[in-house]
Amino acid sequence: QVRLVESGGGLVQAGGSLRLSCAASPSIFQVAAMGWHRQAPGNQRELVAMITRGGNTNYADSVKGRFTISRDNAKNTMYLQMNSLKPDDTAVYYCAGLDSFDTPRYWGQGTQVTVSS
């Protein structure tokens, strides 16, 4: 069964930090690159960061230096450490399992992150 479950969202003041977690089915996690995407109201869903099985990472320019993506292959869990949060980071954050073209194939249900000014 394919399953992705995000947790860790919430309300935080600007400048604060949050850590998101994504628990994945082994059938996805053991074979796939993984990514975090976000969608703010009225905007398209966008890639925030991605990580390969081997740990190579890629970030959107808007979060470089503030966010860190990581994965624990033994726990089938991916993380997104978000520091120095800004109101523009407010969005629903989605965990995704990526295919060989780095295109999202599986999605979690999303977790809300709200950054107040």
N, C-alpha and C positions, 0 to 999 in steps of 0.2 A: 504494500500500500504506500502511495506517495503522500507524504505529509511534511509540511513546513509550518512551524509555529513560532511566531515572534513574541517577544516580551520585553519589558523594560522601558516602554514609552511613558510619557507623563508631561507634567507642566514644570518648567524651570525658568528662572530668570536669565536674562541675557548675561553672557559671561560664564554661565554655569556649565555643568557636565551631565551627561547621561550615558549609560551603556546599554545598548540593545543586544538581545540574544536571539538566535534562531536555531531551534532544535529541528533537525531534519531526519527523515527516514534514511537508514543506511543505504538503501537502494539508490538514493540520489547522492548523498554526501560522499560516498566512496568513489564515485565515478565522475562527478561533475565539478566544474568551477562554480563558484557561488557569488552572488552579488546582493548588494543593498540598493534599492531604488526608492525614490520618494515622489509623492504627488501632492502638490499644494492645490487648494481650491482654484479652479479656473485654469490650471496649468496642466501640461502633459506630464506623464510619469517620466522621470529622468534617472539615469544611472548616477549613483553616489560613489560607489566603490565596488570593486570586484577582486576576488582572490582565487587563484588556481589551486588545484590539489597540492601542488608543490610549494605553495605559499607566495607565489609572485602576485603583486598587487598593482592596482591601477585606481586612480582617484579622479573625480571631477575637479576641475580647477577651483571651483568655489569652496571646496572643503579641504584642499591640500594643506597640510600643516596643522589642521585642527582635528580631523577625524582619522582614526586608525582602524582598519579592518583586520581581523584575525580569525583563525579557525583552529579548533581542537579536533583532529581527526579521530582520536580515541573516543570522544564524547559525541561525535556527529553534530557538533554545535559550532556556529559561526557567531562572531561578535562584531559590534561597531561601537568603539569608544568615541564619543563626541565631546570635544572640549571647546571652550570659548564659543559657546552657542550664540547665535544671532537670531533675531526675530524672523529673518528670511529663511531660516532652517525649519520653520514651522511647516509641517506636512504630515501625511500618513507615510510611514516607512514600511517598505515591503521587502521581505527576504525572497530571493529567487534562486532556483537551480538553473544553470545555464547549459545550453547545448554546445556542440563543438565549434559553433560560430559565435559563441558568447552571447547568444540570443536567449532571453528568458524563456524557459519551457515550463517551469513549475513556479507557482506563486504561493506565498503565505497569505494570511487574511489581513495583514497589516497591523501596525501599532501607531497610535497618534503621538506625535511629538509637538508640543506647543511651547514656544519660547516667548516670554513676555518682555517688553522693553522697560 
